[in-house]
Amino acid sequence: MVGNNVSHAMNKTKRRFDANLVKKRFYIPEEDKWVTLKVSTSALKTINKIGISAAIKEAKSKGFLK
């Protein structure tokens, strides 16, 4: 997404709104291994809510993962 930085004097310069991404390690007990994922903070909240196994299962069903 793009927008403007607006100063106090109402000068406008172009800027970008990037996704809020974090690199996070998750332990998957079914596979007994750690995986490192680069996820958005909204996805991190979803993983914390439903669990990493359910989130991976849902992502595979939607076609986000192979």
Buried (B, 14 or more C-beta within 10 A) or exposed (E): EEEEEEEEEEEEEEEEEEEEEEEBEBEEEEEEEEEEBEBEEEBBEBBEEEBBBEBBEEEEEEEEEE
